[in-house]
């Protein structure tokens, strides 16, 4: 479902800045190649290596800031986000848990879990063949390839046995699922979990409210195009779908301020990337790579407090 169409009576102060960003968006996209949409597999195959500029461990998500931590230590905050997801899976006394990463990227969170859970069996799903190959090499280097597997598969239609996993999570990957309630992904997660198993989803959501202007909505649409996202989930519809599927103990945590310190580092990381990889780099700057540069710059313009997007961590338990 598309975002609501707006009738704008007047444009708020600062609209000129948004116009500049919108124009820059078009220019950057044009410089990367033809305007045809790219697919998820192409995007992550071409832009995936660039995530090394964000995280040496290839944590492809935002960080979690805890009071007293160093807000400049990005890698520590990224690792803390992994720890927060694991804590909410509430594995308790499970001696050898089986966990599933729904959209695992290069498997950084799986490797983090393997260090914390030496007896766990960990499986990640990705639609990108390049990520499978690269994750295998990273797992071997980390010495966890016997317990951590990354396989090619669709998390909305996984070829896996039902009730196989003690926990499942989607860390900034649910956004790529279909629909504004991500129903197919949630239904598949419910099928794959054992009774009592928990699901954790951390991602951006549209949490009520309207876009401030029609221009802001266009910025949001460009953001989705850059990250190959059909639509971010509507928070209320997402939680309703969880209930309809039979999940219980549903908890929604608003973490906008927790991720803010890592989000604040995006301009510096982007500038450094432009200097090292664009000006002096040898790889071709494809449309997918330009999109990966542009999307984090657009994100604050549509996120709280300027827009309706917010960052949440949602947990639920299968009966």
C-alpha positions as CSV (number, residue, x, y, z in Angstrom):
1,X,0.0,0.0,0.0
2,X,1.4,3.4,-1.0
3,X,1.8,6.2,1.5
4,X,-1.1,8.6,1.9
5,X,-1.3,11.4,-0.7
6,X,-1.1,14.8,0.9
7,X,-2.7,18.2,0.2
8,X,-0.1,20.7,1.2
9,X,-1.3,24.2,2.0
10,X,2.1,25.7,2.7
11,X,5.7,24.5,2.8
12,X,7.5,24.6,6.1
13,X,10.7,26.5,6.7
14,X,13.7,24.5,5.4
15,X,12.0,23.3,2.2
16,X,14.8,24.7,0.1
17,X,17.2,22.3,1.7
18,X,14.9,19.4,0.9
19,X,14.7,20.6,-2.8
20,X,18.5,20.6,-2.9
21,X,18.7,17.0,-1.6
22,X,16.0,15.9,-4.1
23,X,18.0,17.4,-7.0
24,X,21.2,15.8,-5.7
25,X,19.4,12.5,-5.5
26,X,18.5,12.7,-9.2
27,X,22.0,13.7,-10.2
28,X,23.7,11.0,-8.2
29,X,21.4,8.4,-9.6
30,X,21.9,9.6,-13.1
31,X,25.7,9.5,-12.8
32,X,25.5,5.8,-11.8
33,X,23.8,4.7,-15.0
34,X,20.4,4.3,-16.5
35,X,17.3,4.9,-14.4
36,X,16.0,1.4,-14.5
37,X,15.3,-0.1,-11.1
38,X,17.9,-2.6,-9.8
39,X,17.1,-5.8,-8.0
40,X,18.1,-6.8,-4.5
41,X,20.7,-9.3,-5.7
42,X,22.4,-6.8,-7.9
43,X,22.3,-4.1,-5.2
44,X,24.0,-6.2,-2.6
45,X,26.5,-7.8,-5.0
46,X,27.7,-4.4,-6.2
47,X,27.4,-2.4,-3.1
48,X,28.0,-5.1,-0.5
49,X,31.8,-4.7,-0.4
50,X,31.3,-1.0,0.4
51,X,29.9,-1.9,3.8
52,X,33.5,-2.4,4.9
53,X,33.6,1.4,5.1
54,X,30.9,1.2,7.8
55,X,32.0,-1.9,9.7
56,X,35.3,-3.9,9.6
57,X,33.2,-6.9,10.7
58,X,30.6,-6.3,8.0
59,X,27.8,-5.5,10.5
60,X,25.2,-4.1,8.1
61,X,23.0,-2.3,10.6
62,X,23.0,0.7,12.9
63,X,24.5,0.5,16.4
64,X,22.9,0.4,19.9
65,X,24.1,3.0,22.3
66,X,24.1,2.3,26.0
67,X,24.6,5.0,28.6
68,X,28.2,5.4,29.5
69,X,29.5,3.9,26.3
70,X,31.7,5.7,23.9
71,X,29.4,7.2,21.2
72,X,32.3,7.5,18.8
73,X,33.1,3.8,18.9
74,X,30.9,2.7,16.0
75,X,32.0,-1.0,15.9
76,X,31.3,-1.4,19.6
77,X,27.8,0.0,19.1
78,X,27.2,-2.3,16.2
79,X,28.3,-5.3,18.3
80,X,26.0,-4.1,21.1
81,X,23.0,-4.2,18.7
82,X,23.9,-7.9,18.1
83,X,23.9,-8.4,21.8
84,X,20.6,-6.7,22.3
85,X,18.9,-8.9,19.7
86,X,20.4,-12.0,21.3
87,X,19.2,-11.0,24.8
88,X,15.6,-10.5,23.5
89,X,15.6,-14.1,22.1
90,X,15.5,-15.2,25.7
91,X,17.1,-18.5,25.1
92,X,17.4,-19.1,28.9
93,X,18.6,-22.6,29.7
94,X,18.5,-23.9,26.1
95,X,21.9,-25.7,26.0
96,X,22.3,-26.0,22.2
97,X,19.9,-23.5,20.6
98,X,19.1,-23.5,16.9
99,X,18.8,-19.9,15.6
100,X,17.8,-18.5,12.2
101,X,18.9,-15.2,10.7
102,X,16.2,-14.0,8.3
103,X,18.2,-11.9,5.8
104,X,21.7,-12.4,7.2
105,X,23.9,-10.4,4.8
106,X,27.5,-11.5,5.3
107,X,26.7,-13.2,8.6
108,X,28.3,-10.8,11.0
109,X,25.5,-11.2,13.6
110,X,25.7,-15.0,13.3
111,X,29.4,-14.9,14.0
112,X,28.8,-12.6,16.9
113,X,26.3,-15.1,18.3
114,X,28.7,-18.0,17.8
115,X,31.2,-16.3,20.1
116,X,28.6,-16.0,22.8
117,X,26.9,-19.3,22.3
118,X,29.6,-21.9,21.6
119,X,27.1,-24.8,21.5
120,X,24.5,-23.1,19.2
121,X,23.7,-24.1,15.6
122,X,23.3,-21.0,13.5
123,X,21.8,-20.6,10.1
124,X,21.4,-17.5,7.9
125,X,19.3,-17.0,4.8
126,X,20.2,-14.6,2.0
127,X,19.0,-14.2,-1.6
128,X,22.4,-13.0,-2.7
129,X,24.9,-15.6,-4.0
130,X,27.8,-13.3,-3.5
131,X,27.0,-13.0,0.2
132,X,26.9,-16.8,0.5
133,X,30.4,-17.1,-1.0
134,X,31.9,-14.2,1.0
135,X,30.2,-15.3,4.3
136,X,31.8,-18.8,3.9
137,X,35.2,-17.2,3.7
138,X,34.5,-14.9,6.7
139,X,33.2,-17.9,8.8
140,X,36.3,-19.9,8.0
141,X,38.6,-17.1,9.0
142,X,36.6,-16.7,12.3
143,X,36.8,-20.5,12.9
144,X,33.1,-21.0,13.1
145,X,32.2,-22.6,9.8
146,X,31.2,-25.9,11.5
147,X,28.4,-24.2,13.4
148,X,27.5,-21.2,11.3
149,X,26.0,-21.7,7.8
150,X,24.8,-19.1,5.3
151,X,22.7,-20.4,2.5
152,X,20.9,-19.0,-0.4
153,X,17.2,-18.8,0.2
154,X,14.0,-16.7,0.4
155,X,12.9,-15.9,3.9
156,X,9.3,-15.5,2.7
157,X,9.4,-19.1,1.4
158,X,12.2,-21.0,3.0
159,X,12.8,-24.6,2.1
160,X,13.3,-25.6,5.7
161,X,11.4,-27.9,8.1
162,X,8.6,-26.5,10.3
163,X,9.2,-25.9,14.0
164,X,12.9,-26.2,13.6
165,X,14.3,-23.2,15.4
166,X,14.3,-21.9,19.0
167,X,14.7,-18.4,17.8
168,X,14.6,-16.3,14.7
169,X,15.5,-12.6,14.0
170,X,15.6,-10.1,11.2
171,X,18.1,-7.3,11.9
172,X,17.3,-4.5,9.4
173,X,16.3,-7.0,6.8
174,X,12.5,-7.2,7.2
175,X,12.2,-4.0,5.2
176,X,12.9,-6.0,2.1
177,X,9.9,-8.3,2.6
178,X,6.7,-7.6,0.7
179,X,3.7,-5.6,2.0
180,X,3.2,-3.0,4.6
181,X,2.6,-5.6,7.3
182,X,5.4,-8.0,6.1
183,X,2.8,-10.8,6.4
184,X,4.6,-13.4,4.3
185,X,7.8,-13.0,6.3
186,X,6.1,-13.1,9.6
187,X,4.0,-16.2,8.6
188,X,7.2,-18.0,7.5
189,X,8.9,-17.1,10.8
190,X,5.9,-18.4,12.7
191,X,6.1,-21.7,10.8
192,X,9.8,-22.2,11.3
193,X,9.8,-21.5,15.1
194,X,9.2,-24.1,17.7
195,X,6.4,-23.6,20.2
196,X,7.7,-21.1,22.7
197,X,10.3,-19.8,20.2
198,X,10.8,-16.1,19.9
199,X,11.1,-13.7,17.0
200,X,13.0,-10.4,17.1
201,X,12.7,-7.8,14.4
202,X,14.8,-4.6,14.5
203,X,14.2,-2.1,11.7
204,X,12.8,1.1,10.5
205,X,9.0,1.5,10.6
206,X,6.4,4.0,9.6
207,X,4.8,4.8,12.9
208,X,1.6,6.7,12.2
209,X,1.6,10.4,11.2
210,X,1.9,11.8,7.8
211,X,4.8,13.1,5.7
212,X,5.2,16.8,6.4
213,X,5.1,17.6,2.7
214,X,4.7,15.9,-0.7
215,X,8.4,16.6,-1.2
216,X,9.2,14.7,1.9
217,X,7.2,11.8,0.6
218,X,9.1,11.8,-2.6
219,X,12.4,11.7,-0.6
220,X,11.0,8.7,1.2
221,X,10.2,7.0,-2.1
222,X,13.7,7.7,-3.3
223,X,15.1,6.2,-0.1
224,X,13.1,3.1,-0.7
225,X,14.3,2.9,-4.3
226,X,18.0,3.3,-3.2
227,X,17.8,0.5,-0.7
228,X,15.6,-1.7,-3.0
229,X,12.7,-1.6,-0.6
230,X,9.1,-1.9,-1.7
231,X,7.7,-0.3,1.5
232,X,8.8,0.0,5.1
233,X,6.4,-1.7,7.4
234,X,3.5,0.2,9.0
235,X,4.1,-0.3,12.7
236,X,0.5,-0.8,13.6
237,X,-0.2,-3.2,10.8
238,X,2.9,-5.2,11.5
239,X,1.9,-5.8,15.1
240,X,-1.7,-6.6,14.1
241,X,-0.3,-9.3,11.7
242,X,1.8,-10.8,14.5
243,X,-1.4,-11.1,16.6
244,X,-3.3,-12.6,13.7
245,X,-0.7,-15.3,13.2
246,X,-0.8,-16.3,16.8
247,X,2.2,-14.6,18.3
248,X,1.9,-13.5,21.9
249,X,4.0,-11.4,24.3
250,X,4.4,-8.8,21.6
251,X,6.7,-5.9,22.7
252,X,7.6,-2.8,20.8
253,X,10.6,-0.8,21.8
254,X,11.3,2.6,20.2
255,X,15.0,2.9,19.8
256,X,15.4,6.0,17.8
257,X,17.6,7.6,20.4
258,X,19.6,4.4,20.9
259,X,20.6,4.3,17.2
260,X,21.1,8.1,16.9
261,X,24.8,8.1,17.8
262,X,25.7,5.7,15.0
263,X,23.3,7.4,12.6
264,X,25.2,10.7,13.4
265,X,28.4,9.1,12.0
266,X,26.9,8.6,8.5
267,X,28.0,12.0,7.1
268,X,31.7,11.4,8.2
269,X,31.7,7.8,6.9
270,X,30.1,8.9,3.6
271,X,32.6,11.7,3.1
272,X,35.5,9.3,3.9
273,X,34.1,6.8,1.4
274,X,33.7,9.4,-1.3
275,X,37.3,10.4,-0.9
276,X,38.9,7.0,-0.7
277,X,36.6,4.9,-2.9
278,X,35.1,7.3,-5.4
279,X,38.0,9.8,-6.0
280,X,40.9,7.3,-5.6
281,X,39.1,3.9,-5.8
282,X,39.5,1.5,-8.7
283,X,36.1,-0.1,-8.7
284,X,33.4,1.4,-11.0
285,X,30.8,3.5,-9.2
286,X,27.7,1.8,-10.4
287,X,24.1,2.9,-9.8
288,X,23.8,0.5,-6.9
289,X,26.9,1.9,-5.2
290,X,25.7,5.5,-5.7
291,X,22.4,4.5,-4.2
292,X,24.2,3.1,-1.2
293,X,25.9,6.4,-0.7
294,X,22.7,8.4,-1.1
295,X,20.3,6.4,1.0
296,X,21.8,7.1,4.5
297,X,21.9,10.8,3.6
298,X,18.2,10.9,2.9
299,X,17.2,8.8,5.9
300,X,17.3,11.7,8.5
301,X,15.0,13.8,6.3
302,X,12.1,11.3,6.7
303,X,12.9,10.0,10.2
304,X,11.6,11.3,13.6
305,X,11.4,14.1,14.5
306,X,11.3,15.4,10.9
307,X,9.1,12.6,9.5
308,X,7.1,9.5,10.4
309,X,9.9,6.9,10.2
310,X,11.2,5.5,13.5
311,X,13.5,2.7,14.6
312,X,11.9,-0.1,16.6
313,X,12.8,-3.5,18.0
314,X,9.8,-5.8,18.2
315,X,9.8,-9.2,20.0
316,X,7.1,-11.8,20.0
317,X,6.7,-15.4,21.1
318,X,5.1,-18.3,19.3
319,X,2.5,-20.1,21.4
